């Protein structure tokens, strides 16, 4: 599975990159933002080529205003995108983190510090775990 590490990009940049990857892969792959990464979900039996995905990412970066300041690195099946200015993305990620004693529902804005209440709440969404 090809993973694109976008930890230095802002959330809107990640979404725009995922959308471009999905569009350029002509329906064979769906790009999904998962935390700090973009993962590719194959919709057909053919596996996407790493070189083609890298070319799509490079095209996305080239169209940015400060595209010359970005860089791409490949390590196995992982593509790392380095931002021109990673500080805003890292600062925003820290602002969006909850304290370690709190848990947030993945389906809505519910937050609690109690594990039992969290489990009951998530199950109320119709999802068991």
C-alpha positions as CSV (number, residue, x, y, z in Angstrom):
1,X,0.0,0.0,0.0
2,X,1.3,3.4,-1.0
3,X,1.3,6.0,1.8
4,X,2.0,9.7,1.4
5,X,3.4,11.3,4.6
6,X,2.0,14.8,4.7
7,X,2.8,15.7,8.4
8,X,4.3,19.0,7.3
9,X,1.2,20.1,5.2
10,X,-1.8,22.0,6.5
11,X,-5.2,20.2,6.5
12,X,-6.5,22.0,3.4
13,X,-3.3,21.1,1.5
14,X,-3.8,17.5,2.4
15,X,-7.4,17.5,1.2
16,X,-6.4,19.2,-2.0
17,X,-3.6,16.7,-2.6
18,X,-5.9,13.7,-1.9
19,X,-8.5,15.1,-4.3
20,X,-5.9,15.6,-7.0
21,X,-4.6,12.0,-6.6
22,X,-8.1,10.6,-6.7
23,X,-8.9,12.6,-9.9
24,X,-5.6,11.8,-11.7
25,X,-5.9,8.1,-11.0
26,X,-9.0,7.9,-13.1
27,X,-11.2,6.0,-10.6
28,X,-8.7,3.2,-10.0
29,X,-7.7,4.6,-6.6
30,X,-9.3,6.6,-3.9
31,X,-7.0,8.8,-1.8
32,X,-8.1,9.2,1.8
33,X,-6.6,11.5,4.5
34,X,-5.8,9.4,7.6
35,X,-4.3,11.4,10.4
36,X,-1.0,12.9,9.1
37,X,-1.0,10.6,6.0
38,X,-2.8,10.1,2.7
39,X,-3.5,6.4,2.0
40,X,-4.5,5.0,-1.3
41,X,-7.4,2.6,-1.4
42,X,-7.5,0.6,-4.7
43,X,-10.9,0.4,-6.3
44,X,-9.9,-2.0,-8.9
45,X,-7.6,-5.0,-9.1
46,X,-4.7,-3.1,-10.6
47,X,-2.2,-1.7,-8.1
48,X,-1.1,2.0,-8.6
49,X,2.4,2.6,-9.7
50,X,4.6,4.4,-7.1
51,X,6.2,6.4,-9.9
52,X,2.8,7.6,-11.2
53,X,1.7,8.6,-7.7
54,X,5.0,10.5,-7.1
55,X,4.5,12.3,-10.4
56,X,1.0,13.4,-9.3
57,X,2.3,14.7,-6.0
58,X,5.2,16.5,-7.8
59,X,2.6,18.1,-10.2
60,X,0.6,19.2,-7.2
61,X,3.6,20.8,-5.6
62,X,4.8,22.4,-8.8
63,X,1.5,24.3,-9.1
64,X,1.9,25.9,-5.6
65,X,3.1,29.5,-5.3
66,X,6.2,28.4,-3.4
67,X,6.5,25.0,-5.0
68,X,10.3,25.3,-5.4
69,X,10.6,25.3,-1.6
70,X,8.8,21.9,-1.2
71,X,10.6,18.6,-1.6
72,X,9.6,14.9,-2.1
73,X,11.4,11.9,-0.8
74,X,10.6,8.2,-1.5
75,X,11.3,5.5,1.0
76,X,9.9,2.1,0.0
77,X,6.2,2.5,-0.5
78,X,6.1,5.7,1.4
79,X,6.3,9.2,-0.2
80,X,7.3,12.0,2.2
81,X,6.3,15.5,1.3
82,X,8.4,18.2,3.0
83,X,6.8,21.6,3.2
84,X,8.3,25.0,2.5
85,X,7.3,26.1,6.0
86,X,6.4,23.1,8.3
87,X,6.0,25.2,11.5
88,X,2.4,26.3,10.9
89,X,1.3,22.7,10.2
90,X,3.0,21.4,13.3
91,X,1.7,24.2,15.5
92,X,-1.9,23.7,14.3
93,X,-1.6,19.9,14.9
94,X,-0.6,20.5,18.5
95,X,-3.5,22.9,18.9
96,X,-6.0,20.3,17.7
97,X,-4.8,17.6,20.1
98,X,-6.8,16.7,23.1
99,X,-5.1,16.2,26.5
100,X,-4.2,12.6,27.1
101,X,-7.0,12.0,29.6
102,X,-9.8,12.9,27.1
103,X,-11.3,10.9,24.2
104,X,-13.3,12.2,21.3
105,X,-15.9,10.3,19.4
106,X,-14.8,9.7,15.8
107,X,-18.3,10.3,14.5
108,X,-19.3,13.6,16.3
109,X,-17.9,16.2,18.7
110,X,-18.6,14.3,21.9
111,X,-15.7,14.4,24.4
112,X,-15.3,12.6,27.7
113,X,-12.7,11.4,30.1
114,X,-14.6,8.2,31.0
115,X,-13.9,5.1,29.0
116,X,-17.2,3.4,29.8
117,X,-19.2,6.5,28.7
118,X,-17.1,6.8,25.6
119,X,-17.8,3.1,24.7
120,X,-21.6,3.5,25.2
121,X,-21.6,6.7,23.2
122,X,-19.8,5.2,20.2
123,X,-22.0,2.1,20.3
124,X,-25.0,4.4,20.2
125,X,-23.8,5.4,16.7
126,X,-24.4,1.8,15.7
127,X,-20.8,0.9,15.6
128,X,-19.6,-1.9,18.0
129,X,-16.0,-2.5,19.1
